[in-house]
Amino acid sequence: MSTITKAKTVGELAAENPAATRIFEDLGIDYCCGGALTLEDACRAHGVAVERVRESLARAAEARQNVAPDRQWSSAALADLIAHIQDTHHQYTRGALERLEPLFEKVCAVHGARHAELAGMQEIFAGLAQELSMHLMKEERVLFPYIVRMEEAVLEKSAILPAPFGPVENPVAMMVHEHDDAGQALRALRAESNDYTAPADACTSFRALYQGLAELEADLHQHIHLENNILFPRTIEMERAH
């Protein structure tokens, strides 16, 4: 079991132990876009005792040893991690955006007059959906294929073909910036919805919209964590080493 110190970043802790992500989610600690913060700084920012969080993380790590292990993405082949991200998170994101867009239209049409926050939320969601659609396409058509080819070249001990975008840090920096934008949109949606608390007069569709947005947020946190904290650092390290 790795040592859980206050100086480790929340991104490192989440990468080492997938169970940590659930603890961070419950506490509202951003381990994906905010993964560079140390555990101590993240706890201070959220007003929680760092020792209590360390104890929770230690218990989660111990419990994890007694169950079937999760896939350890920090050591798996990058091609396998990319396949997982695409098959699990990219597919989910596209489906969620397609479901939530018409649901937003319906809820705004029925409840918009009584709940002014819905119009602003719909505008934020539309911007998020547009940016995510372009983001997924750039990863799938440009960045991910390059990473897979680079890993193949390293395994075959052959030369890595030069990329049209220069060092891989260039597209990675762009993807991380777009992740930050998505994180800001998610925080704005949560704030406007009072932590996705449906009002007393909410119909089934209204409640389904809030539940769907909360589920999209949770999946995007996992998605961005796998890229920011595992895939991208390992890719940069591989390129530099070869």
C-alpha positions in Angstrom: 0.0 0.0 0.0 1.4 3.4 -1.0 1.9 6.0 1.7 -0.9 8.6 2.1 0.8 11.9 2.9 -0.5 15.4 3.0 2.0 16.5 0.4 0.7 14.1 -2.3 -1.6 15.6 -4.8 -5.2 14.5 -4.9 -4.6 13.4 -8.5 -1.8 11.1 -7.5 -3.9 9.6 -4.7 -6.8 9.0 -7.1 -4.5 7.4 -9.6 -3.0 5.1 -6.9 -6.3 4.0 -5.5 -9.6 4.2 -7.5 -11.6 4.0 -4.3 -10.2 7.5 -3.4 -12.3 9.1 -6.1 -15.5 8.2 -4.4 -14.2 9.8 -1.1 -13.2 12.9 -3.0 -16.6 13.0 -4.8 -18.5 12.8 -1.4 -16.4 15.7 -0.1 -16.6 17.8 -3.2 -12.8 17.7 -3.7 -11.9 18.2 -7.4 -9.4 15.4 -8.2 -9.5 15.7 -12.0 -9.1 19.4 -13.1 -7.9 20.3 -9.6 -5.7 17.2 -9.3 -2.5 19.2 -8.9 -3.4 20.4 -5.4 -1.9 18.6 -2.5 -4.2 16.7 -0.2 -3.5 19.3 2.5 -4.3 22.3 0.3 -7.4 20.6 -1.1 -8.7 19.8 2.4 -8.0 23.4 3.5 -9.9 24.8 0.5 -13.0 22.6 1.3 -12.9 23.1 5.1 -12.3 19.5 6.0 -9.8 18.0 8.4 -6.9 16.5 6.4 -6.3 13.7 9.0 -9.9 12.6 8.7 -9.6 12.3 5.0 -6.3 10.5 5.3 -8.0 8.0 7.6 -10.8 7.5 5.1 -8.3 7.0 2.3 -6.4 4.4 4.3 -9.5 2.5 5.2 -10.6 2.5 1.5 -7.1 1.2 0.5 -7.2 -1.6 3.1 -10.7 -2.6 2.0 -9.7 -2.7 -1.6 -7.0 -5.3 -0.8 -9.8 -7.7 0.2 -11.8 -7.5 -3.0 -11.0 -8.3 -6.7 -8.6 -5.6 -7.9 -9.7 -2.8 -10.2 -7.8 -2.4 -13.4 -4.6 -0.7 -12.5 -4.5 2.0 -15.2 -1.3 3.5 -14.0 0.6 0.5 -15.3 -1.6 -0.8 -18.1 -0.8 -0.4 -21.7 -1.7 3.1 -22.9 -3.6 1.6 -25.8 -5.8 -0.4 -23.4 -6.4 2.8 -21.3 -7.3 4.7 -24.4 -9.7 1.9 -25.5 -11.3 2.1 -22.0 -11.7 5.8 -22.1 -13.3 5.7 -25.6 -15.5 2.7 -25.0 -16.7 3.7 -21.5 -16.5 7.5 -21.1 -16.6 8.9 -24.6 -19.5 6.7 -25.5 -21.3 7.6 -22.3 -20.7 11.3 -22.8 -22.2 11.3 -26.3 -25.2 9.4 -25.2 -25.8 11.6 -22.2 -25.5 14.8 -24.2 -28.0 13.4 -26.7 -30.5 12.5 -24.0 -30.2 15.7 -21.9 -30.5 18.2 -24.7 -34.2 17.5 -25.5 -34.9 16.9 -21.8 -33.6 20.4 -21.1 -35.9 21.8 -23.9 -38.9 20.1 -22.3 -38.2 21.1 -18.7 -37.5 24.7 -19.7 -40.7 24.9 -21.7 -42.8 23.7 -18.8 -41.0 25.1 -15.8 -38.9 28.0 -17.2 -41.4 30.7 -16.2 -41.3 29.7 -12.5 -37.6 28.8 -12.4 -35.5 31.4 -14.0 -32.3 29.5 -13.3 -33.2 26.9 -16.0 -32.5 29.3 -18.9 -29.0 30.0 -17.6 -28.4 26.4 -17.0 -29.5 25.5 -20.5 -27.1 28.0 -22.0 -24.2 26.6 -20.0 -25.1 23.1 -21.0 -25.3 24.0 -24.6 -21.8 25.5 -24.5 -20.5 22.5 -22.6 -22.1 20.0 -25.1 -20.6 21.8 -28.1 -17.1 22.0 -26.6 -17.2 18.4 -25.4 -18.3 17.1 -28.9 -15.3 18.9 -30.5 -13.0 17.8 -27.7 -13.8 14.1 -28.1 -13.4 14.3 -31.8 -9.9 15.8 -31.5 -8.8 13.2 -29.1 -10.1 10.3 -31.2 -8.9 11.6 -34.5 -5.5 13.2 -33.6 -4.1 12.7 -30.1 -5.2 9.1 -29.2 -4.0 7.6 -32.5 -0.6 9.3 -32.1 -0.2 7.9 -28.5 -1.1 4.4 -29.7 1.5 4.6 -32.6 4.1 6.0 -30.2 3.6 3.2 -27.8 3.8 0.6 -30.6 7.1 2.2 -31.8 8.5 2.0 -28.3 7.6 -1.6 -27.8 9.1 -2.5 -31.3 12.2 -0.4 -30.4 11.7 1.6 -33.6 11.8 5.3 -34.2 8.8 7.4 -33.2 7.4 9.2 -36.2 7.4 13.0 -35.8 3.9 14.4 -35.0 2.5 17.4 -37.0 1.8 19.2 -33.7 5.4 19.0 -32.4 5.9 17.6 -28.9 2.9 15.8 -27.4 2.9 18.4 -24.6 1.3 20.8 -27.1 -2.0 18.9 -27.7 -2.0 17.7 -24.1 -1.9 21.3 -22.9 -4.9 22.1 -25.1 -6.9 19.1 -23.9 -6.1 20.0 -20.2 -7.3 23.6 -20.9 -10.5 22.3 -22.4 -10.9 20.0 -19.4 -10.6 23.0 -17.1 -13.3 24.8 -19.2 -15.6 21.8 -18.8 -14.9 21.7 -15.0 -15.9 25.4 -14.8 -19.2 24.6 -16.6 -19.9 21.7 -14.4 -19.4 23.8 -11.2 -21.7 26.5 -12.6 -24.4 24.0 -13.4 -24.2 22.6 -9.9 -24.3 26.0 -8.3 -27.3 27.2 -10.4 -29.2 24.0 -9.4 -28.4 24.2 -5.7 -26.4 21.0 -5.9 -29.0 19.4 -8.2 -31.7 19.7 -5.6 -35.0 19.6 -7.5 -37.7 22.1 -6.3 -40.9 21.0 -4.6 -42.9 21.5 -7.8 -40.5 19.5 -10.0 -42.1 16.9 -12.3 -40.6 13.6 -13.2 -38.8 15.1 -16.2 -37.4 17.9 -14.1 -36.0 15.4 -11.5 -34.7 13.2 -14.3 -32.8 16.2 -15.8 -31.1 17.0 -12.5 -30.2 13.3 -12.0 -28.9 13.1 -15.5 -26.7 16.2 -15.1 -25.3 14.8 -11.8 -24.5 11.5 -13.4 -22.8 13.3 -16.3 -20.7 15.3 -13.9 -19.6 12.2 -12.0 -18.6 10.4 -15.2 -16.7 13.4 -16.5 -14.8 13.6 -13.2 -13.7 10.0 -13.7 -13.0 10.6 -17.4 -10.9 13.7 -16.9 -9.0 12.1 -14.0 -7.9 9.1 -16.2 -6.6 11.6 -18.8 -5.1 14.4 -16.7 -3.6 12.2 -13.9 -2.7 9.0 -15.7 -2.8 9.0 -19.6 -1.3 12.4 -20.3 1.6 12.3 -17.7 2.6 8.7 -18.9 2.4 9.8 -22.5 4.7 12.8 -21.9 7.1 10.7 -19.9 7.2 8.0 -22.7 7.9 10.6 -25.4 10.7 12.2 -23.4 12.3 8.9 -22.6 12.5 7.9 -26.3 
